[in-house]
């Protein structure tokens, strides 16, 4: 992932190693930033394609966003749905279209599942 450092502070000593900031691999180059911006744009395009496919299949869900992993080996679609959805056909279509691992992540959770 690409991040932006807003402020540098000393890490309190009482924090465990798990709670500390993740290790920074490198400072992003201009090319890294451009690649990341292209990934974001491609993710939005993928979300549009997926939503169109969802509508064609008549599935009861809405695609909210899509995010590529930096190496493009995984594409995560974020969705809202009020009921359980069978994704098998959709996943097959998305894999055939994007040729990477497809992951579906639900954004909302119905009230009966949270109780």
C-alpha positions in Angstrom: 0.0 0.0 0.0 1.0 3.6 -0.5 0.7 6.0 2.4 1.5 9.6 3.3 3.4 10.6 6.4 1.6 13.6 7.9 3.6 14.0 11.1 6.5 12.2 12.8 6.3 11.6 16.6 8.1 9.4 19.0 6.3 6.1 19.6 5.4 5.7 23.3 7.5 3.0 24.9 4.4 1.3 26.5 3.1 0.2 23.1 3.8 -3.4 22.1 5.5 -4.2 18.8 2.1 -5.2 17.3 0.7 -1.8 18.1 3.5 0.1 16.5 3.4 1.5 13.0 4.1 -0.9 10.2 7.6 -1.0 8.7 8.1 1.4 5.8 9.7 -0.4 2.9 10.8 2.6 0.9 9.9 6.2 0.1 7.6 6.1 -2.9 9.1 7.3 -6.1 7.3 9.4 -8.7 6.8 6.2 -10.7 5.4 4.4 -7.6 2.9 7.2 -7.1 1.9 7.2 -10.8 1.4 3.3 -10.7 -0.7 3.7 -7.5 -2.9 6.4 -9.1 -3.4 4.1 -12.1 -4.3 1.2 -9.8 -6.9 3.5 -8.1 -8.4 4.4 -11.5 -8.4 0.8 -12.7 -10.1 -0.2 -9.5 -12.9 2.3 -10.2 -13.2 1.0 -13.7 -13.4 -2.6 -12.4 -16.2 -1.6 -10.0 -18.2 -0.1 -12.9 -17.7 -3.3 -14.9 -18.6 -5.5 -12.0 -21.8 -3.4 -11.2 -22.9 -3.8 -14.8 -22.4 -7.6 -14.6 -24.3 -7.7 -11.3 -27.2 -5.9 -12.9 -27.1 -8.2 -16.0 -27.2 -11.2 -13.6 -30.0 -9.7 -11.5 -28.0 -10.1 -8.3 -29.4 -8.3 -5.2 -26.3 -6.2 -4.4 -24.5 -3.0 -5.1 -20.8 -2.7 -5.8 -19.4 0.2 -3.7 -15.7 0.1 -4.7 -12.9 -2.1 -6.0 -9.3 -2.1 -5.0 -6.4 -3.8 -6.7 -3.5 -5.2 -4.6 -0.3 -3.3 -5.6 1.0 -6.3 -7.6 -2.4 -6.7 -9.3 -2.6 -10.4 -8.2 -5.8 -9.7 -6.2 -8.8 -7.5 -6.8 -11.2 -6.8 -3.9 -14.8 -5.7 -4.6 -16.6 -4.0 -1.7 -20.4 -4.4 -1.8 -23.6 -3.8 0.0 -26.4 -6.4 0.1 -29.4 -6.9 2.3 -29.4 -10.7 1.9 -27.1 -13.6 1.3 -25.8 -13.7 -2.3 -24.5 -16.6 -4.4 -21.3 -15.2 -6.1 -20.2 -18.3 -8.0 -21.2 -17.0 -11.5 -20.1 -13.5 -10.7 -16.7 -14.6 -9.4 -16.2 -16.7 -12.5 -17.0 -13.8 -14.8 -14.8 -11.4 -12.9 -11.9 -13.8 -13.0 -12.3 -14.3 -16.7 -12.4 -10.5 -17.2 -9.5 -9.5 -14.9 -7.3 -12.6 -14.7 -6.5 -12.3 -11.0 -7.8 -13.5 -7.6 -11.2 -12.0 -6.9 -12.3 -11.2 -3.3 -15.7 -10.0 -2.3 -15.9 -7.9 0.9 -19.2 -6.9 2.4 -19.5 -3.3 3.6 -22.8 -3.4 5.5 -24.0 -6.0 7.9 -27.8 -6.7 8.4 -29.1 -6.1 11.9 -29.9 -9.8 12.4 -26.2 -10.7 11.8 -24.9 -8.1 14.3 -27.0 -9.4 17.2 
